[in-house]
Amino acid sequence: MMQTELLYTLLAALLGIATGIFVVLSLIEKPIWPMMWAPRTPEVSDESARRVHVILKRVIHLLPPTMMTTMGAASLAMIALLVVTDFGGASLAVAALFFTQLALIVARLFRDIQGVDDVPSDGDPAQVRDGLAALALLHHRGLLMAASTLIALLALQFALT
C-alpha cells in the first residue's frame, strides 16, 4: 500500500508541475488565443503576435527538455502504478487517458516547436502567426492532458481512501 501511495503522490506532483508550466505558457499566450483556431485573424495584431513569439523563442530551449523530463518521469511512475495495482481497471483508465493524450502531443511536438524556433520574430508575419498558433494550441492540449490526468488521478486516489 505504501508503494501505491508514494506513486500517487509522485504522479500528482509531476502532473502538477506540468499543469503549472502549461498554465504559465497559456497566460503568456493569452493575447494571441484567437489565433489558435485562425492564425490570420485580424483580432490579433502582427505586433502582438511578434511580442509573444519573442517570449516563446526565449524559453523554447528550456521548457521542452524540462517537460520531457517531467513527462518521462510521469510515464515511468504511471507504468509502475499499473504494475503495483495489477493493471486494475481504474489505474488502467487513468493511464489510458494520460498516454493517449501524451502520444497526440508528442506526435506534433517537434514540428510545432520548430515552427516558432526556426522563424525569426521579425520575419514573415504569416510564418510567425502559423508557428505561434500551432504551438499555442499544443500548449493548451498539454494543459488539458496534464490537468485532466491529475484530476482523474486525484479522484481515483480519493475513491480508494
C-alpha positions as CSV (number, residue, x, y, z in Angstrom):
1,M,0.0,0.0,0.0
2,M,2.9,2.4,0.8
3,Q,4.2,2.0,-2.8
4,T,0.9,2.9,-4.3
5,E,0.5,6.0,-2.1
6,L,4.1,7.0,-3.0
7,L,3.3,6.6,-6.7
8,Y,0.1,8.6,-6.4
9,T,2.0,11.4,-4.7
10,L,4.8,11.3,-7.2
11,L,2.4,11.3,-10.2
12,A,0.3,14.1,-8.7
13,A,3.5,16.2,-8.1
14,L,4.7,15.6,-11.7
15,L,1.3,16.3,-13.2
16,G,1.0,19.4,-11.0
17,I,4.3,20.7,-12.3
18,A,3.3,20.1,-15.9
19,T,-0.1,21.8,-15.3
20,G,1.6,24.8,-13.8
21,I,4.1,25.2,-16.7
22,F,1.2,24.9,-19.2
23,V,-0.9,27.5,-17.2
24,V,2.1,29.9,-17.3
25,L,2.5,29.3,-21.1
26,S,-1.2,29.8,-21.6
27,L,-1.1,33.1,-19.8
28,I,1.9,34.3,-21.8
29,E,0.0,33.4,-24.9
30,K,-3.3,34.9,-23.8
31,P,-3.0,37.9,-26.2
32,I,-2.9,35.5,-29.2
33,W,-5.5,33.0,-28.1
34,P,-7.8,33.9,-31.0
35,M,-5.0,32.8,-33.4
36,M,-5.1,29.1,-32.2
37,W,-8.0,28.3,-34.5
38,A,-7.5,31.1,-37.0
39,P,-3.8,32.2,-37.3
40,R,-4.5,35.1,-39.6
41,T,-7.4,36.5,-37.6
42,P,-7.4,40.3,-37.6
43,E,-8.3,40.2,-33.8
44,V,-4.6,39.8,-33.1
45,S,-2.2,42.4,-34.5
46,D,1.1,41.3,-36.0
47,E,2.8,43.4,-33.3
48,S,1.1,41.3,-30.6
49,A,2.0,38.1,-32.3
50,R,5.6,39.1,-32.6
51,R,5.8,40.1,-28.9
52,V,4.6,36.7,-27.8
53,H,6.8,35.0,-30.4
54,V,9.9,36.7,-28.9
55,I,9.0,35.5,-25.4
56,L,8.5,31.9,-26.6
57,K,11.7,31.9,-28.5
58,R,13.5,32.8,-25.3
59,V,12.1,29.8,-23.4
60,I,11.9,27.3,-26.3
61,H,15.2,25.7,-25.4
62,L,14.5,25.5,-21.6
63,L,10.9,24.2,-21.4
64,P,10.9,21.3,-23.9
65,P,13.7,19.4,-22.0
66,T,12.1,20.3,-18.7
67,M,8.7,19.0,-19.9
68,M,10.2,15.9,-21.5
69,T,11.9,15.0,-18.2
70,T,8.7,15.6,-16.3
71,M,6.6,13.6,-18.7
72,G,9.2,10.9,-18.9
73,A,9.2,10.6,-15.1
74,A,5.4,10.7,-15.1
75,S,5.3,7.9,-17.7
76,L,7.6,5.7,-15.6
77,A,5.6,6.4,-12.5
78,M,2.4,5.6,-14.4
79,I,3.8,2.3,-15.6
80,A,4.9,1.5,-12.0
81,L,1.4,2.3,-10.7
82,L,-0.1,0.0,-13.2
83,V,2.3,-2.8,-12.1
84,V,1.7,-2.3,-8.4
85,T,-2.1,-2.2,-8.9
86,D,-2.0,-5.3,-11.1
87,F,-3.4,-3.3,-14.1
88,G,-6.6,-2.6,-12.2
89,G,-9.4,-1.1,-14.2
90,A,-9.3,2.4,-12.6
91,S,-5.5,2.6,-12.9
92,L,-5.7,1.4,-16.4
93,A,-8.3,4.1,-17.3
94,V,-6.1,6.9,-15.8
95,A,-3.1,5.5,-17.7
96,A,-5.0,5.3,-21.0
97,L,-6.2,8.9,-20.5
98,F,-2.6,10.0,-19.9
99,F,-0.8,8.0,-22.6
100,T,-3.3,8.7,-25.3
101,Q,-3.2,12.4,-24.8
102,L,0.6,12.4,-24.4
103,A,1.0,10.5,-27.7
104,L,-1.1,13.0,-29.5
105,I,1.1,15.8,-28.2
106,V,4.4,14.1,-28.9
107,A,3.3,13.5,-32.5
108,R,3.3,17.2,-33.1
109,L,5.8,18.4,-30.5
110,F,9.0,18.8,-32.5
111,R,7.2,20.2,-35.7
112,D,5.4,22.8,-33.6
113,I,8.5,23.8,-31.7
114,Q,10.4,24.3,-35.0
115,G,7.5,26.4,-36.3
116,V,8.5,29.0,-33.7
117,D,12.2,28.3,-33.2
118,D,13.1,28.3,-37.0
119,V,11.2,31.5,-37.7
120,P,12.6,35.0,-36.8
121,S,10.2,37.0,-34.8
122,D,10.6,39.9,-37.2
123,G,10.2,37.6,-40.2
124,D,7.3,36.9,-42.5
125,P,4.1,37.7,-40.4
126,A,2.3,34.7,-41.9
127,Q,5.1,32.3,-40.8
128,V,5.2,33.9,-37.3
129,R,1.5,33.6,-36.9
130,D,1.3,30.0,-38.2
131,G,4.0,28.7,-36.0
132,L,2.8,30.6,-33.0
133,A,-0.8,29.5,-33.4
134,A,0.2,25.8,-33.7
135,L,2.5,26.0,-30.6
136,A,-0.2,27.8,-28.5
137,L,-2.7,25.2,-29.4
138,L,-0.3,22.4,-28.5
139,H,0.3,24.1,-25.1
140,H,-3.4,24.1,-24.5
141,R,-3.6,20.4,-25.4
142,G,-0.7,19.8,-22.9
143,L,-2.7,21.7,-20.2
144,L,-5.8,19.6,-20.9
145,M,-3.6,16.4,-20.7
146,A,-1.9,17.3,-17.5
147,A,-4.9,18.7,-15.7
148,S,-7.4,16.1,-16.8
149,T,-5.0,13.3,-15.8
150,L,-4.2,15.0,-12.5
151,I,-8.0,15.3,-11.7
152,A,-8.6,11.7,-12.7
153,L,-5.7,10.5,-10.6
154,L,-6.8,12.5,-7.6
155,A,-10.4,11.2,-8.0
156,L,-9.0,7.7,-8.1
157,Q,-6.9,8.2,-5.1
158,F,-9.8,9.8,-3.2
159,A,-12.1,6.9,-4.1
160,L,-9.6,4.4,-2.8
161,T,-9.2,6.1,0.6
